[in-house]
Amino acid sequence: MCVLRVSGKKFDAPRFLAGSRLKPYSVFRVGEPILASRPVGKVHKASGFKVDVSRSSWGGLTGQVLDAIAFLKKHKRKLARLQTIPEVEDVRLDFPIDLRVDRKKVFAQFDYFPPALVVLAGELGCGLELSIYPRDFERLARAKPKRSRKRTGPTERQTLAENRRLANKPLQPTSGGGKRPIGGNGEGRSRLSGKR
C-alpha cells in the first residue's frame, strides 16, 4: 500500500493537481485538523496531497516496489514538475510493511530497494520512506486506551480542601508552647508543602 506524499507550507496542491491524471485520496491545507474526527486535535503543518501508488500487501516490499516503479514511469513528466515549484518542500514514497521481528524465530529485519527504483525516484527528487508497523497495528489502533484506576495519593483539589478544613479549625495550645487544630490528631500540616 505504497503512498506518494507531496507537501510544503505554501504549496497550492489543488492548483498543481488541476488537469492532472493523479488521483489523490487526500488533499490537505496547513492548519487543518489531521483527523476530521478530532477537529481540536493535531493540525497539518504543511499543505499537500497523498496518492495511492500500490495496493500490494504490507507483508513485503516486492509488489509495492514494482507498482511504485510503474507509477513513477507513468507520471514521470508531472512529477518532474514538482522540482520546479519552490513551495514544494517534501516529496516521498512511503512503503508500509509489517514488522517481522518476533524475538523468537526472527531477530532482525532486512528490506531492500532495487537500483531501478532508487535511480528513478532520485531523478524525480523523490525520497523513499519505510514505515514498519506491528502485525496487529489495526487492532491496536482501534483499541480504546485503558484508564489507570491506581491512585497514588490525594488530588490537588482534595489536598486544598483538607488544608482549608484545618485552617478553619480553632487552635489549642500544645505542651511545647505551639498550637494545633482542636479535634486534630497532630497531623495539621499541609500536604502540598510538607510543613507542619
The 8 nearest C-alpha neighbors of each residue, nearest first, counted from 0:
[[1, 54, 53, 55, 2, 56, 95, 63],
 [0, 2, 94, 53, 52, 93, 63, 51],
 [1, 3, 51, 52, 93, 92, 50, 4],
 [4, 2, 92, 50, 49, 91, 93, 52],
 [5, 3, 49, 91, 90, 48, 2, 92],
 [4, 6, 90, 47, 48, 89, 49, 91],
 [7, 5, 47, 89, 46, 87, 88, 45],
 [6, 8, 88, 87, 10, 45, 46, 9],
 [7, 9, 45, 46, 10, 29, 44, 6],
 [10, 8, 86, 7, 11, 46, 45, 87],
 [9, 11, 86, 7, 87, 8, 46, 12],
 [12, 10, 14, 13, 9, 15, 46, 47],
 [11, 13, 15, 47, 14, 10, 16, 48],
 [14, 12, 16, 15, 11, 17, 26, 47],
 [13, 15, 17, 12, 16, 11, 18, 10],
 [14, 16, 12, 13, 17, 11, 19, 18],
 [17, 15, 19, 13, 14, 12, 18, 21],
 [18, 16, 14, 19, 15, 13, 12, 20],
 [17, 19, 16, 20, 15, 21, 14, 13],
 [20, 18, 16, 21, 17, 77, 15, 22],
 [19, 21, 22, 18, 16, 74, 77, 17],
 [22, 20, 19, 23, 16, 50, 74, 77],
 [21, 23, 50, 20, 24, 19, 51, 16],
 [24, 22, 50, 25, 49, 21, 48, 26],
 [23, 25, 50, 49, 22, 26, 51, 48],
 [24, 26, 49, 23, 48, 27, 50, 47],
 [27, 25, 48, 47, 49, 23, 24, 12],
 [28, 26, 46, 47, 48, 25, 29, 31],
 [29, 27, 46, 31, 30, 45, 47, 43],
 [28, 30, 45, 46, 43, 44, 31, 8],
 [31, 29, 43, 42, 28, 44, 32, 45],
 [30, 32, 42, 43, 29, 28, 33, 27],
 [33, 31, 42, 34, 38, 41, 35, 43],
 [32, 34, 42, 43, 41, 31, 35, 40],
 [35, 33, 36, 37, 32, 38, 40, 41],
 [34, 36, 37, 38, 32, 33, 31, 40],
 [35, 37, 34, 38, 32, 40, 33, 39],
 [38, 36, 40, 34, 35, 39, 32, 33],
 [37, 39, 32, 40, 35, 36, 34, 33],
 [40, 38, 37, 41, 32, 42, 36, 34],
 [41, 39, 37, 38, 32, 42, 34, 33],
 [40, 42, 32, 33, 39, 43, 34, 37],
 [43, 41, 32, 33, 31, 30, 44, 40],
 [44, 42, 29, 30, 45, 31, 33, 32],
 [43, 45, 29, 30, 42, 8, 46, 28],
 [46, 44, 8, 29, 7, 43, 6, 28],
 [47, 45, 28, 29, 27, 6, 7, 8],
 [48, 46, 6, 12, 5, 27, 26, 7],
 [47, 49, 26, 25, 5, 4, 27, 23],
 [50, 48, 4, 25, 23, 3, 24, 2],
 [49, 51, 23, 3, 2, 24, 52, 22],
 [52, 50, 2, 53, 1, 3, 49, 0],
 [51, 53, 2, 1, 67, 50, 3, 70],
 [54, 52, 0, 1, 55, 66, 63, 51],
 [53, 55, 0, 56, 1, 52, 63, 51],
 [56, 54, 0, 63, 53, 62, 57, 1],
 [57, 55, 58, 0, 59, 54, 62, 63],
 [56, 58, 96, 59, 97, 95, 0, 55],
 [57, 59, 56, 97, 96, 60, 55, 98],
 [60, 58, 57, 61, 96, 56, 62, 97],
 [59, 61, 63, 62, 64, 96, 58, 57],
 [60, 62, 64, 63, 59, 65, 55, 66],
 [63, 61, 65, 64, 55, 60, 66, 59],
 [64, 62, 66, 60, 55, 61, 65, 53],
 [63, 65, 67, 61, 66, 62, 60, 68],
 [64, 66, 68, 62, 67, 63, 61, 69],
 [65, 67, 63, 69, 64, 68, 53, 70],
 [68, 66, 70, 64, 69, 65, 52, 63],
 [67, 69, 71, 65, 70, 66, 116, 64],
 [68, 70, 66, 72, 67, 71, 73, 65],
 [71, 69, 67, 73, 68, 72, 66, 74],
 [72, 70, 68, 74, 75, 73, 69, 67],
 [71, 73, 75, 69, 70, 74, 68, 119],
 [72, 74, 70, 71, 75, 69, 76, 68],
 [75, 73, 71, 77, 72, 76, 78, 70],
 [76, 74, 72, 78, 71, 77, 73, 79],
 [75, 77, 79, 78, 74, 80, 73, 72],
 [78, 76, 80, 79, 74, 75, 81, 19],
 [77, 79, 75, 80, 81, 76, 74, 123],
 [80, 78, 76, 123, 81, 77, 82, 75],
 [81, 79, 78, 82, 77, 83, 76, 84],
 [80, 82, 79, 84, 83, 78, 87, 77],
 [83, 81, 80, 84, 79, 124, 123, 85],
 [82, 84, 80, 81, 85, 79, 87, 86],
 [83, 85, 81, 86, 82, 87, 80, 10],
 [86, 84, 87, 83, 82, 88, 81, 10],
 [85, 87, 10, 9, 84, 7, 88, 8],
 [88, 86, 7, 85, 10, 84, 6, 89],
 [89, 87, 7, 6, 86, 90, 85, 8],
 [88, 90, 6, 5, 87, 7, 91, 4],
 [91, 89, 5, 125, 4, 126, 6, 124],
 [92, 90, 126, 125, 4, 127, 3, 93],
 [91, 93, 3, 127, 2, 128, 126, 4],
 [92, 94, 128, 2, 1, 129, 91, 127],
 [93, 95, 1, 129, 130, 128, 96, 92],
 [96, 94, 130, 131, 57, 129, 93, 1],
 [97, 95, 57, 131, 58, 59, 130, 132],
 [96, 98, 132, 134, 58, 57, 131, 133],
 [97, 99, 133, 132, 131, 100, 134, 96],
 [98, 100, 97, 101, 108, 105, 134, 133],
 [99, 101, 105, 106, 98, 107, 102, 108],
 [100, 102, 103, 105, 99, 104, 106, 98],
 [103, 101, 106, 105, 100, 104, 107, 99],
 [104, 102, 101, 105, 106, 100, 99, 107],
 [103, 105, 102, 101, 106, 100, 99, 107],
 [106, 104, 100, 101, 102, 103, 107, 99],
 [105, 107, 102, 100, 104, 101, 103, 108],
 [108, 106, 100, 105, 109, 99, 102, 101],
 [107, 109, 100, 99, 110, 106, 105, 98],
 [108, 110, 107, 111, 99, 100, 106, 98],
 [111, 109, 108, 112, 60, 59, 129, 96],
 [110, 112, 113, 109, 60, 61, 114, 64],
 [111, 113, 114, 116, 117, 110, 64, 60],
 [114, 112, 115, 116, 111, 117, 64, 118],
 [115, 113, 117, 116, 118, 112, 119, 111],
 [116, 114, 118, 113, 117, 119, 68, 112],
 [117, 115, 119, 114, 118, 113, 68, 120],
 [116, 118, 114, 120, 119, 115, 121, 113],
 [119, 117, 121, 115, 120, 116, 114, 122],
 [118, 120, 122, 116, 121, 117, 115, 123],
 [121, 119, 125, 123, 117, 122, 118, 116],
 [120, 122, 124, 118, 123, 119, 125, 117],
 [123, 121, 119, 120, 124, 118, 125, 79],
 [124, 122, 120, 121, 79, 125, 119, 78],
 [125, 123, 121, 122, 120, 126, 82, 90],
 [124, 126, 120, 91, 90, 123, 121, 127],
 [125, 127, 91, 92, 90, 128, 124, 120],
 [128, 126, 92, 91, 93, 125, 129, 94],
 [127, 129, 93, 92, 94, 130, 126, 91],
 [128, 130, 94, 93, 95, 131, 127, 96],
 [131, 129, 95, 94, 96, 128, 132, 93],
 [132, 130, 96, 98, 97, 95, 129, 133],
 [131, 133, 97, 98, 136, 96, 134, 130],
 [134, 132, 98, 136, 135, 97, 131, 99],
 [133, 135, 97, 136, 98, 132, 99, 137],
 [134, 136, 138, 133, 137, 139, 132, 140],
 [137, 135, 139, 133, 138, 134, 140, 132],
 [138, 136, 140, 139, 135, 141, 134, 142],
 [137, 139, 141, 135, 140, 136, 142, 134],
 [138, 140, 136, 142, 137, 141, 135, 143],
 [139, 141, 137, 138, 142, 136, 143, 135],
 [142, 140, 138, 139, 137, 143, 136, 144],
 [143, 141, 139, 140, 138, 144, 137, 145],
 [142, 144, 145, 141, 140, 139, 146, 138],
 [143, 145, 142, 146, 139, 141, 147, 140],
 [146, 144, 143, 147, 142, 148, 149, 139],
 [147, 145, 148, 144, 149, 143, 150, 142],
 [146, 148, 149, 145, 150, 144, 151, 143],
 [149, 147, 150, 146, 145, 151, 152, 144],
 [148, 150, 147, 151, 146, 152, 153, 145],
 [151, 149, 152, 148, 153, 147, 154, 146],
 [150, 152, 149, 153, 154, 148, 147, 155],
 [153, 151, 150, 154, 149, 155, 158, 157],
 [154, 152, 157, 158, 155, 151, 150, 156],
 [153, 155, 157, 156, 158, 152, 159, 151],
 [154, 156, 158, 157, 159, 153, 191, 160],
 [155, 157, 159, 154, 158, 160, 153, 161],
 [158, 156, 160, 154, 155, 159, 153, 161],
 [157, 159, 155, 161, 160, 156, 153, 162],
 [158, 160, 162, 156, 161, 157, 155, 163],
 [161, 159, 157, 163, 158, 162, 164, 156],
 [162, 160, 164, 158, 159, 163, 157, 165],
 [161, 163, 159, 165, 164, 160, 166, 189],
 [164, 162, 166, 160, 161, 165, 159, 167],
 [163, 165, 161, 167, 162, 166, 160, 168],
 [164, 166, 162, 168, 163, 167, 161, 187],
 [165, 167, 163, 164, 168, 162, 180, 169],
 [166, 168, 164, 165, 163, 169, 180, 162],
 [169, 167, 165, 180, 166, 170, 181, 164],
 [170, 168, 180, 181, 167, 171, 166, 179],
 [169, 171, 180, 179, 181, 178, 168, 172],
 [172, 170, 178, 179, 181, 180, 173, 169],
 [171, 173, 178, 177, 176, 179, 174, 170],
 [174, 172, 177, 178, 175, 176, 171, 179],
 [173, 175, 176, 172, 177, 178, 171, 179],
 [174, 176, 173, 177, 172, 178, 179, 171],
 [177, 175, 173, 174, 172, 178, 171, 179],
 [178, 176, 173, 175, 172, 179, 174, 171],
 [177, 179, 172, 171, 173, 170, 176, 180],
 [178, 180, 170, 171, 181, 185, 172, 187],
 [181, 179, 170, 183, 168, 169, 182, 171],
 [182, 180, 183, 170, 171, 169, 179, 168],
 [181, 183, 180, 184, 168, 179, 185, 169],
 [184, 182, 180, 181, 185, 187, 186, 179],
 [185, 183, 186, 182, 187, 180, 181, 179],
 [184, 186, 187, 183, 179, 180, 188, 182],
 [187, 185, 184, 188, 183, 195, 179, 189],
 [186, 188, 185, 195, 165, 179, 180, 183],
 [189, 187, 195, 194, 186, 190, 193, 162],
 [188, 190, 191, 192, 193, 194, 162, 195],
 [191, 189, 193, 192, 188, 158, 194, 162],
 [190, 192, 189, 193, 158, 155, 159, 194],
 [193, 191, 194, 189, 190, 188, 195, 158],
 [192, 194, 190, 189, 191, 188, 195, 187],
 [195, 193, 192, 188, 189, 190, 191, 187],
 [194, 188, 187, 189, 193, 186, 192, 190]]
